[in-house]
């Protein structure tokens, strides 16, 4: 069965129709990544309404290609403007811009593109290799285990989010509450709808995503437009790196790719975390550290290999457990949800063909990414010069059109703007948005599996302790919450201080 899914997924991914949309996704990702201040998550949220009329495997292939290409595209603005196009490209600025400033912008972009290609391919192969094993593992999961997985996903992403873990848990809890809006699937009664018929079917996931990620981004760009526009470096040198240069950097690229894969598997982390981790390791392993921060090629290859490798790594828990590894993979799950496919471990069994199509798309999208990136890198310098106010207005217009097109209902537009205001408040208060999105994704799974588990246990909560897997996962979730409390942190600091004093 698994081999059948693998072959079917490959045939779906290489079909001319799906490959056409994969190429479109790559082109969009490059543009989005090159525009300073935009993120792959925002672009995926805006793209989601366009996938409604596409087959699930086609829409997911395009979204995966955009996600992958935006990771590389962020390095274009980082190298040319000293402004990371995406958060994951922040580490690339350290050596990318100095190299571009001394007239080697083409070489810097070529190193970035080559490292991104290898990191993306390696992470895709790792995902394809892990999927069959994970498919056999998830067959053991029932409603009890699914509830424990959903609970673990919410707590881990909440506590591992940047900033205060308490704020992360608060954001995740709010996401769960918002996911409860609508009709109870077990009793058929309305919940938290305020007698508004538009909410009886729940909060449209796509509308919430567009508002949370697009509107705050548009406001931020409008605020930044008051400043002076950066002057871009020119690209006049060779883009494709020589074979000897690539071979000399290969150990660094391989190590950084593995760092990206492992970092991506951990829910709540992302490309920016992996990039800085890989950059620090590249500097630590370098024989001559004096060149770092002044235009060392290793300082470009490491973060770029890592942030593209995160894509495949983040999809491992997403596909195996239905726990999105990042906000971008949560939007990818949204692409499944709009087609009536609920996230969870059944993705690898009941929807194996679609899932393996997504996996193959992650691998194959690296080919058009390399070719298009090589051909259009010199052109992308003009993309970085687009005024931020223009980009801001385009984002707002696309957000309104996208949210209106879902149900042709003006209520969705107002709801999108409401979520946009909420996202802006979250950014100002430094509350992470990703846990809220994960709460919206995992809320229905948590709700359904809890009801089913209690029916299995005849109303007894002890049913969760009869399954060793569920009990272990819930224990980890509890520890995850406890380590976020001030008491635990104070105790841990005192323990570490005592250990240091002993030494």
C-alpha positions in Angstrom: 0.0 0.0 0.0 2.8 2.4 0.9 4.6 1.7 -2.4 1.4 2.4 -4.3 1.0 5.7 -2.6 4.6 6.7 -3.3 4.3 5.9 -7.0 0.9 7.5 -7.2 2.2 10.6 -5.5 5.2 10.8 -7.9 3.0 10.5 -10.9 0.7 13.2 -9.6 3.6 15.5 -8.9 5.2 15.2 -12.3 2.0 15.5 -14.3 2.2 18.6 -16.6 -0.8 20.2 -14.9 0.6 19.9 -11.4 4.1 20.9 -12.5 2.7 24.0 -14.1 1.2 25.1 -10.8 4.4 24.1 -9.0 6.4 26.4 -11.3 3.9 29.2 -10.7 4.3 28.7 -6.9 8.1 28.9 -7.2 7.8 32.2 -9.2 5.4 33.7 -6.6 7.6 32.5 -3.8 10.7 34.2 -5.3 8.8 37.5 -5.6 7.4 37.3 -2.1 10.7 36.4 -0.6 12.5 39.2 -2.4 10.1 41.9 -1.2 11.4 43.0 2.2 9.0 42.6 5.1 6.8 39.9 3.5 6.6 36.3 4.8 5.9 32.9 3.3 3.0 32.5 5.7 1.3 35.7 4.6 1.7 34.7 0.9 0.3 31.2 1.6 -2.7 32.7 3.4 -3.4 34.9 0.5 -2.9 32.0 -2.0 -5.3 29.7 -0.1 -8.5 31.0 -1.6 -7.1 30.4 -5.1 -6.8 26.6 -4.3 -10.6 26.2 -3.7 -11.2 25.3 -7.4 -8.1 23.2 -7.8 -7.7 19.5 -6.9 -6.1 19.1 -3.4 -2.8 17.7 -4.8 -2.5 20.6 -7.2 -3.2 23.3 -4.7 -0.8 21.7 -2.1 2.0 21.4 -4.7 1.7 25.1 -5.6 1.7 26.1 -1.9 4.7 23.8 -1.0 6.6 25.3 -4.0 5.8 28.8 -2.8 6.9 28.0 0.8 10.2 26.6 -0.4 11.0 29.4 -2.9 10.2 32.1 -0.4 12.9 30.7 1.9 15.5 31.4 -0.8 13.9 34.6 -2.1 14.4 36.2 1.3 18.2 36.1 0.7 17.8 38.4 -2.4 16.8 41.4 -0.3 19.2 40.4 2.5 22.2 40.5 0.1 21.1 43.4 -2.1 19.5 45.7 0.4 20.7 44.5 3.8 17.1 43.9 4.7 16.0 40.2 5.1 13.1 39.5 2.8 11.8 36.9 5.3 12.7 36.4 9.0 14.6 33.2 8.1 17.1 35.3 6.0 18.2 37.5 8.9 21.4 35.5 9.4 22.2 35.8 5.7 22.6 39.6 6.0 25.7 39.1 8.2 27.9 38.0 5.3 25.6 38.4 2.3 25.4 42.2 2.3 29.2 42.8 2.8 29.9 40.4 -0.1 27.4 42.3 -2.3 28.8 45.7 -1.2 32.2 44.8 -2.5 30.8 43.9 -6.0 30.1 40.2 -5.5 26.3 40.2 -5.2 25.9 37.7 -8.0 28.4 35.3 -6.3 26.6 35.7 -3.0 23.2 34.9 -4.5 24.7 31.9 -6.4 26.0 30.5 -3.2 22.6 31.1 -1.5 20.8 29.4 -4.4 23.1 26.4 -4.5 22.9 25.9 -0.7 19.1 26.3 -0.8 18.9 23.7 -3.5 20.9 21.1 -1.5 19.1 21.9 1.8 15.7 21.6 0.1 16.5 18.3 -1.7 18.0 16.7 1.4 15.0 17.7 3.6 12.6 16.4 1.0 14.4 13.0 0.8 14.4 12.8 4.6 10.7 13.5 4.6 10.1 10.8 1.9 12.3 8.3 3.9 10.5 8.9 7.2 7.0 8.9 5.8 6.6 5.0 5.4 7.8 4.4 8.9 5.5 7.1 10.3 2.6 5.6 8.3 3.0 2.3 10.1 3.4 4.0 13.4 0.2 6.1 13.2 -2.0 3.0 12.5 -1.8 2.4 16.2 -3.5 5.7 17.0 -7.1 5.9 18.0 -9.3 8.8 19.4 -7.6 8.6 22.8 -4.1 8.9 21.3 -5.3 11.6 18.9 -6.5 13.7 21.8 -3.1 13.4 23.5 -1.3 14.4 20.3 -3.5 17.5 19.8 -3.0 18.5 23.5 0.8 18.0 23.1 0.8 20.1 19.9 -0.9 23.1 21.5 1.3 23.1 24.7 4.6 22.5 22.9 4.0 25.2 20.3 2.8 27.6 22.9 5.8 27.1 25.2 8.4 27.0 22.5 7.2 30.2 20.8 9.4 33.2 20.9 8.9 35.5 23.8 7.0 34.6 26.9 5.8 31.0 27.1 2.7 32.2 29.1 1.8 34.5 26.2 2.2 31.6 23.8 -0.1 29.4 25.9 -2.6 32.2 26.1 -2.5 32.6 22.3 -3.0 28.8 21.8 -5.9 28.8 24.3 -7.6 31.6 22.4 -7.2 29.7 19.2 -8.9 26.7 20.8 -11.8 28.9 22.0 -12.3 30.3 18.5 -12.2 26.8 17.0 -15.2 25.9 19.2 -17.4 28.5 17.4 -20.2 26.8 15.4 -22.2 23.7 15.7 -21.2 21.0 18.1 -20.4 17.9 16.0 -21.8 15.5 18.6 -25.0 17.3 19.8 -25.7 19.6 16.9 -26.2 22.6 19.1 -24.8 26.1 18.3 -21.9 27.3 20.4 -20.6 30.9 20.8 -22.4 32.1 17.6 -24.2 35.1 19.2 -27.2 34.0 17.1 -25.3 35.0 14.0 -26.2 32.6 11.2 -22.9 33.3 9.5 -21.0 31.7 12.4 -23.1 28.5 12.5 -20.6 26.7 10.3 -17.7 28.0 12.4 -15.0 30.6 11.8 -13.7 30.2 8.2 -10.1 29.1 8.7 -8.9 30.9 5.5 -10.5 34.2 6.5 -8.8 34.1 9.9 -5.4 33.3 8.3 -5.7 36.1 5.8 -6.5 38.6 8.6 -3.9 37.4 11.1 -1.0 37.5 8.7 -1.8 39.9 5.9 -3.3 43.0 7.5 -0.6 43.4 10.3 2.0 43.0 7.6 0.4 45.7 5.5 0.2 48.1 8.4 3.9 47.4 9.3 5.0 48.1 5.7 2.9 51.3 5.6 4.7 52.5 8.8 8.1 51.6 7.4 7.4 53.5 4.2 8.1 56.8 6.0 11.7 56.0 6.1 14.4 56.3 3.4 14.2 53.7 0.6 17.4 51.5 0.6 19.7 51.7 -2.4 20.3 48.3 -3.9 23.6 46.8 -4.8 24.1 46.0 -8.5 24.6 42.5 -9.8 27.5 42.5 -12.4 29.5 39.3 -11.6 29.0 35.6 -12.1 26.0 34.0 -10.4 26.6 30.3 -10.6 29.4 29.3 -8.2 32.3 27.2 -9.5 32.4 23.5 -8.8 35.6 23.8 -6.7 34.0 26.5 -4.5 30.9 24.4 -4.0 32.9 21.3 -3.1 34.9 23.2 -0.5 31.6 24.4 1.1 29.9 21.0 0.9 30.7 19.8 4.5 29.3 23.1 5.8 26.2 22.8 3.6 25.6 19.2 4.6 25.9 20.0 8.3 23.7 23.0 8.0 21.0 21.0 6.1 20.9 18.4 8.9 20.6 21.2 11.5 17.7 22.6 9.5 15.9 19.2 9.3 16.3 18.5 13.0 15.2 22.0 14.0 12.2 21.9 11.7 11.0 18.7 13.3 10.7 20.5 16.7 7.2 22.2 16.7 7.4 26.0 17.4 10.8 26.6 15.9 11.4 27.9 12.4 13.8 28.9 9.7 15.2 31.9 11.6 16.1 29.6 14.6 17.7 27.1 12.3 19.6 29.8 10.3 21.3 31.3 13.3 22.1 27.9 14.7 23.7 26.8 11.5 25.5 30.2 11.2 27.0 29.8 14.6 28.1 26.2 13.9 29.7 27.2 10.6 31.7 29.9 12.4 32.6 27.4 15.2 33.9 24.8 12.7 35.7 27.3 10.5 39.5 27.3 10.6 39.6 31.1 10.0 36.9 32.9 11.8 38.1 36.4 11.0 36.1 36.6 7.7 32.7 36.1 9.3 30.7 39.2 9.2 32.9 40.6 6.4 31.6 38.5 3.5 32.6 34.9 4.1 30.9 32.5 1.7 30.4 30.0 4.6 28.3 32.6 6.4 25.9 32.6 3.4 25.8 28.9 2.7 25.1 27.8 6.3 21.9 29.8 7.0 20.5 29.3 3.5 20.9 25.5 3.5 19.4 25.4 7.0 16.3 27.5 6.3 15.4 25.5 3.2 16.0 22.2 5.0 13.5 23.4 7.6 10.7 23.0 5.1 10.9 19.2 4.9 11.7 18.9 8.6 8.6 20.9 9.6 6.4 18.7 7.5 7.4 15.6 9.3 5.3 16.2 12.5 2.7 17.9 10.3 2.1 14.9 8.1 2.7 12.2 10.8 0.7 13.7 13.7 -1.2 16.6 12.3 0.8 18.9 14.5 2.1 21.8 12.3 5.8 22.4 12.8 5.3 26.2 12.0 2.6 28.7 11.1 3.5 28.1 7.4 2.8 24.4 7.7 -0.4 25.2 9.5 -1.5 27.1 6.4 -0.6 24.1 4.3 -2.9 22.0 6.5 -5.5 24.7 5.9 -5.2 23.7 2.2 -6.3 20.2 3.2 -9.1 21.5 5.4 -10.7 23.6 2.6 -11.1 20.3 0.7 -12.7 18.5 3.6 -9.6 16.6 4.7 -9.0 16.9 8.5 -5.4 17.0 9.7 -4.2 14.1 11.8 -2.4 10.8 11.5 -4.9 9.6 9.0 -3.3 11.7 6.3 -0.8 8.9 5.6 -3.4 6.2 5.4 -6.8 7.5 4.2 -5.3 10.3 2.1 -1.9 8.7 1.2 -1.9 9.7 -2.4 -2.5 13.4 -1.7 0.1 13.3 1.1 2.8 11.7 -1.0 2.1 14.2 -3.8 2.9 17.0 -1.3 6.1 15.2 -0.3 7.2 14.7 -3.9 6.3 18.4 -4.6 8.7 19.5 -1.9 11.5 17.5 -3.6 10.7 18.4 -7.2 10.1 22.1 -6.6 13.8 22.5 -5.9 14.5 22.0 -9.7 12.4 24.9 -11.0 13.6 26.9 -8.0 17.2 26.5 -9.1 16.5 27.1 -12.8 14.2 30.1 -12.3 16.4 31.5 -9.5 19.4 31.3 -11.8 17.6 32.9 -14.7 15.8 35.7 -12.8 18.2 36.6 -10.0 19.4 39.6 -11.9 15.8 40.7 -12.5 14.8 40.4 -8.9 16.8 43.4 -8.0 14.0 45.5 -9.4 11.5 43.7 -7.2 13.3 44.9 -4.1 12.9 48.5 -5.2 9.0 48.5 -5.1 7.9 51.1 -2.6 6.6 49.6 0.6 3.4 51.7 0.5 2.5 50.2 -2.9 3.1 46.7 -1.5 1.0 47.5 1.5 -2.0 48.6 -0.6 -1.7 45.6 -2.8 -1.8 43.3 0.2 -4.9 45.0 1.6 -6.7 44.7 -1.7 -5.8 41.1 -2.2 -6.9 40.3 1.4 -10.3 41.8 0.8 -10.8 40.1 -2.6 -9.5 36.7 -1.2 -11.8 36.8 1.9 -14.8 37.9 -0.2 -14.2 35.2 -2.8 -14.5 32.3 -0.3 -18.3 32.5 0.3 -19.2 35.7 -1.6 -20.2 37.1 1.8 -19.4 40.5 3.0 -19.4 39.2 6.6 -16.2 37.3 5.9 -14.5 40.6 4.9 -15.4 42.2 8.2 -14.4 39.1 10.0 -11.0 39.1 8.2 -10.5 42.8 9.2 -11.4 41.9 12.8 -8.7 39.2 12.8 -6.3 41.7 11.2 -6.9 44.0 14.1 -6.3 41.1 16.5 -3.1 40.2 14.8 -1.9 43.8 14.9 -2.6 43.9 18.7 -0.8 40.6 19.1 2.3 42.0 17.4 2.3 45.2 19.5 1.9 43.2 22.7 4.6 40.7 21.4 2.1 37.8 21.7 3.0 35.1 19.1 0.4 34.4 16.5 1.5 30.9 15.5 -0.1 29.2 18.6 -3.4 30.8 17.9 -3.3 29.4 14.3 -2.3 26.0 15.6 -5.2 26.2 18.1 -7.6 26.9 15.1 -6.2 23.9 13.2 -6.1 21.4 16.1 -9.3 22.6 17.8 -11.7 20.4 15.8 -9.4 17.4 16.2 -9.2 18.0 20.0 -12.9 18.5 20.2 -13.9 15.4 18.2 -11.3 13.1 19.8 -12.2 14.2 23.3 -15.9 13.3 22.7 -15.1 10.0 21.1 -12.6 9.1 23.9 -15.2 9.8 26.6 -17.7 7.7 24.8 -15.2 4.8 24.6 -14.5 5.3 28.3 -18.2 5.6 29.2 -17.7 9.1 30.5 -14.6 8.3 32.5 -11.5 10.5 32.1 -9.4 7.4 33.2 -9.6 6.2 29.6 -6.6 8.5 28.8 -4.4 6.7 31.4 -5.2 3.2 30.1 -3.3 3.9 26.9 0.5 4.1 27.5 1.0 6.2 24.4 -1.7 8.7 25.4 -0.5 8.8 29.0 3.1 9.5 28.0 2.1 12.2 25.5 -0.1 13.9 28.1 2.7 13.7 30.7 5.0 15.5 28.2 2.3 18.1 27.6 2.0 18.7 31.4 5.7 19.1 31.8 5.7 21.5 28.9 3.2 23.7 30.7 5.0 23.5 34.0 8.3 24.5 32.6 6.6 27.7 31.3 5.5 28.7 34.8 7.5 31.4 36.7 7.9 29.0 39.7 9.5 26.3 37.6 11.8 28.8 35.9 12.9 30.3 39.2 13.5 26.8 40.6 15.6 25.8 37.5 17.7 29.0 37.8 18.4 28.3 41.4 19.3 24.7 40.6 21.7 25.8 37.9 23.3 28.5 40.1 23.8 25.8 42.8 25.4 23.4 40.4 27.8 26.2 39.1 28.7 27.1 42.7 29.5 23.4 43.4 31.7 23.2 40.3 
